[in-house]
Amino acid sequence: MSPTPSSDLDVEPKAPSEEPSGNIGVDDFLQIASSLLPEGYRLEDDRDHPRTHAPNARPMFSGLDDPHTKVIKLKMWLDEANPSTMRAYCKRGKKFQNALERDAGTAQLIEFALYVLGRIQTVGSSSQRQYRNAVALFLVAQLRGDASERRQLLVMTAIAIVTARKLITDASENGKEGSQGRKTCKSKSLQKFDPDHFQILLNHFAEISRSSRRRRLTGLLLLGWWTGIRPIEARTLSIEVSKYGGSIFIRNAKSETGDGRGCGIWRYHHYDEQSDWDLVGPNIERGIALLGADVEAMSDAEWEIERDACQRLLRDTCRILRLPKYELYDLRHQFAADMKLHFVGALDRDLLIAALMGHASSRTANSHYARAGKGKVRIAPEADEAVIELVRTVDRSFINSTELTLEEPSTKPVILPH
């Protein structure tokens, strides 16, 4: 007897409003699946299963098979295959289901398929194939208790999504499918963070998500939004309240690398108006509290692992909510853009921004961070005068080291023949 998952997935998807009803053809649910795929993916086709392969490497189904045929073949395999294999596959599918329920509070078929599609992109092609097969069988097993036409439509659509392939585009060959390689931070970064999306994420982690790291990630989001810190700096942040307002103290991560990219050990954000601090201060206090007191005792390696886990949760949540692929560092880009917009016209704008962001040079934000055009109007802190002077000193030393002197040419100019 073939195994059956311990609990069924929910049946109602967040499908497009134009979802057809009645008799569903192959082209119909392929169109639905294609419309639900994230940007940069395509449905599986015969390119993914070459006709020439070793006899013992026969794929579960051909790329020429439509999802309906795949379901039939999978149901046959579900009945005929080794029970231990089926148990292992269903167990793997169940793990994905539990992870989705923990992170998003839902286990609907379409959301489940999109979640798995995103998660398996982090492993090699061989492992991806095993995960696809396992999840496809897990989805077909959902038909044991309910084989209605609508249920089959949802399963076929989910399988089409799970077996979709990612398009890896090269910047020099736009639109061509290329080899998969490690992306740089800049290529992944959106260099902006929409305020509406920021609020959607906060609401999701507060009301829906059941992830064990939802509180810590919320803390990182709040601190990143209001201070523009590097994610690594979050656990060093502290505040001091005065009768006029408050100040934020941030330890510069780059000050300890010795590469000259940080300006001093500490930087400061001052809010001298009580009304401004009343808005900013509670968010900073909440962010520090949500981050947790235990982060201070973590080693650098443990803190890095924790940040990476929070980043994965953010990435998975953005995929589930169909938001852009935000990174924690995008909050810093948005802060830089907001400050550029706020200080437009200021005589020492670049110095002020460098002092607030912990840059040794006033040129860094202009070269590597988002432009003022992406900025949003917000309350801006005042930079510390001592930090501004440190940035000014670095800029002067750079100018002095790169000044060129004009000298008389050592030879007469060459006159070219007519």
Secondary structure, 3 states (H helix, E strand, C coil): CCCCCCCCCECCCCCCCCCCCCCCCHHHHHHHHHHHCCCCEECCCHHHCCCCCCHHHCCCCCCCCCHHHHHHHHHHHHHHCCHHHHHHHHHHHHHHHHHHHHHHCCCEHHHHHHHHHHHHHHCCHHHHHHHHHHHHHHHHHHHHCCCCHHHHHHHHHHHHHHCCEECCCECCECCCCCCCCCCCHHHHCCCCCCHHHHHHHHHHHHHCCCCCCHHHHHHHHHHHHHHCCCHHHHHHCEEEECCCCEEEEEECHHHHCCCCCECCCEEEEEECCHHHHHHHHHHHHHHHHHHCHHHHHCCHHHHHHHHHHHHHHHHHHHHHCCCCCCCCHHHHHHHHHHHHHHCCCCCCHHHHHHHHHCECCCCHHHHHCCCHHHCCCCCCCEECHHHHHHHHHHHHHHHHHHCCCCCCCCCCCCCCCC
